[in-house]
Amino acid sequence: SPEPIVGFETVCQGQNGVNYSIPLIPNAISYVWSLPTGMTGTSSTNSINVNFGITSSSGNITVKGTNGCGMGTTASKAITVNSLPGIAGTISGANTVCVGATSVNYSVSEIINATSYTWTLPNGATGASTTNSINVNYGTTATSGNITVKGNNSCGNGSIGTKAITVNTIPNAAGIISGPTSVCQGETGAIYSTPSIVNANSYIWNYPNGATGTSTSNSITLNYG
């Protein structure tokens, strides 16, 4: 019987150039190697380099010696092929947030073959997690960008999942209100305005009891009843 095949018993999908060999077999002038599905490599000597493709699966590597009289007894080695993490799915969570928002949760369905997870966040956002869920804080310097996640295991990283995040900024402080400071009862059409406020998309006005008017812009006309 031939001696045992020498080489790694456990490998990863995508690993290349893994060497297997067997001591020289008496009377053999060439060698026939057989590889499981998804593995590639060729040799007619007592040594072979094997590439483990992303579709390779566990199985037996075998070899036997040959000469003009026939083939010898087969040597076999069981190989366990570990898989890379699968593709990350859709990240769930808010697409739009405000600067200063805290503990905003994002998650992804469990990734096949992942033993841990790596998250990346937009600039100014903070949070840490090695699971499929993360709580994110958007600091005062946070900007719009992408949240990404990928699965990891001892064989490497899986494909990344991405979610675009829009970070809205709190409006700046309102400026000076211009308009009449002294009015008469019954006066109508008194106009008040303030310079446009950076980052504001609407305005809320408050005015004295008895006055009426409505506006969501940076200008309002009041009637004093």
Disulfide bonds with the S-S distance in Angstrom:
Cys12-Cys155 2.07
